[in-house]
């Protein structure tokens, strides 16, 4: 994990965006590229022992596989992925260069949509800068 992967100001924007969208339901926020990652936020009540490098490899490959598999389908353009687990949820929003995954407690589908849209906007704004 590289300490220089994400400028501090951009990291703060990502975390603030996620926390604003889902509040205290936000468990963690991780920024990643194909080769590296940075955990930007972890809620105080959670263990700090997750194997994020394995998560990142899976999420990056999963994005590429999903994007390719559904390209040109009647469903439209791939936007984001929600994964459901016994103890929470993971939402992944990814572009061709970078991505963010956020783990949460229970949310509504509308909450996930708002979170995904907010993250996508932050990543798109960075790309345009």
Secondary structure, DSSP 8 states (H G I E B T S, - for coil): --TTSS-HHHHHHHHHHHHHHHGGGEEEEEEE-SS-EEEEEE-TTS-S---HHHHHHHHHHHHHHHHHHHTT-TT-S---EEEEETTEEEEEEE-SS-EEEEEESS--HHHHHHHHHHHHHHHHHHHH-
